């Protein structure tokens, strides 16, 4: 059964860093764009990073550009999200997504204290 599993969330002080991972099983991510989303309480789910199959194209919204870095290791079926200079407004549940396979992970909580 195909699935995505995120890890790496936690509690961090403002200005700190966290590294998230998303491991795919039951399928290969090689040919697929992969996304990271986040959802804060009471807010809509927001796309925070996209990466093309061979990492040639990376996309970020203005809210995280310059602070977040998305990467992938296709041989490990893993996608990463490095988050730096974290702010309290980055607090959310972060989800990994493969749109082509219509798959979502269960999410990992990131909490940034001020």
URRAZI-V135007 format. One record per residue. N is the residue number from 1. RES is the residue in one small letter. SS is DSSP state (H for helix, E for strand, - for the rest). PSI is psi in whole degrees, -180 to 180 (999 if undefined). D_LAST is the distance of its C-alpha to the last C-alpha in Angstrom with 2 decimals. Layout:
# URRAZI-V135007
n,res,ss,psi,d_last
N,RES,SS,PSI,D_LAST
N,RES,SS,PSI,D_LAST
This chain:
# URRAZI-V135007
n,res,ss,psi,d_last
1,x,-,128,40.10
2,x,-,136,37.66
3,x,E,163,33.98
4,x,E,136,30.57
5,x,E,119,28.16
6,x,E,155,24.55
7,x,E,167,22.67
8,x,-,-6,19.79
9,x,-,173,16.81
10,x,E,-166,14.35
11,x,E,132,10.95
12,x,E,151,9.09
13,x,E,155,6.19
14,x,-,137,5.32
15,x,-,-10,8.88
16,x,-,-175,10.54
17,x,-,153,13.49
18,x,E,151,15.30
19,x,E,120,18.94
20,x,E,150,20.45
21,x,E,151,24.18
22,x,E,116,26.63
23,x,E,128,30.10
24,x,E,142,33.04
25,x,E,152,36.03
26,x,-,-4,39.32
27,x,-,166,39.38
28,x,-,137,38.81
29,x,-,-2,36.12
30,x,-,-42,38.32
31,x,-,6,39.52
32,x,-,141,36.50
33,x,-,147,33.60
34,x,E,144,30.40
35,x,E,153,27.22
36,x,E,131,23.60
37,x,E,166,22.19
38,x,E,155,19.07
39,x,E,119,18.87
40,x,-,157,16.07
41,x,-,129,17.21
42,x,-,5,19.68
43,x,-,162,19.80
44,x,-,157,22.50
45,x,-,135,22.48
46,x,E,132,21.62
47,x,E,128,23.31
48,x,E,-15,21.05
49,x,E,145,23.75
50,x,E,145,27.52
51,x,E,134,29.86
52,x,-,168,33.64
53,x,-,-37,35.95
54,x,-,27,36.49
55,x,-,19,33.24
56,x,-,-24,35.06
57,x,-,127,32.82
58,x,E,135,29.03
59,x,E,139,27.31
60,x,-,146,23.75
61,x,-,162,22.55
62,x,-,-29,21.14
63,x,-,-24,17.61
64,x,-,-8,17.45
65,x,-,134,20.44
66,x,-,-13,20.09
67,x,-,-32,17.06
68,x,E,144,18.68
69,x,E,123,22.09
70,x,E,143,24.45
71,x,E,172,27.45
72,x,E,154,30.15
73,x,E,97,32.85
74,x,H,-34,35.68
75,x,H,-24,37.69
76,x,H,4,35.03
77,x,-,46,34.32
78,x,E,139,30.64
79,x,E,143,28.00
80,x,E,155,24.73
81,x,E,109,21.43
82,x,E,129,19.56
83,x,E,122,16.01
84,x,-,162,14.62
85,x,-,51,11.90
86,x,-,146,9.77
87,x,-,157,7.53
88,x,H,-33,5.97
89,x,H,-6,9.60
90,x,H,-6,11.06
91,x,-,125,10.64
92,x,E,171,14.37
93,x,E,129,17.52
94,x,E,132,19.06
95,x,E,141,22.85
96,x,E,144,25.60
97,x,E,136,28.62
98,x,E,100,32.17
99,x,-,-36,33.55
100,x,-,-35,37.12
101,x,-,0,37.27
102,x,-,47,35.29
103,x,E,142,33.08
104,x,E,146,29.49
105,x,-,180,27.63
106,x,-,-14,26.14
107,x,-,153,22.54
108,x,E,134,19.72
109,x,E,131,16.33
110,x,E,124,13.21
111,x,E,125,9.89
112,x,E,118,6.63
113,x,E,149,3.78
114,x,-,999,0.00
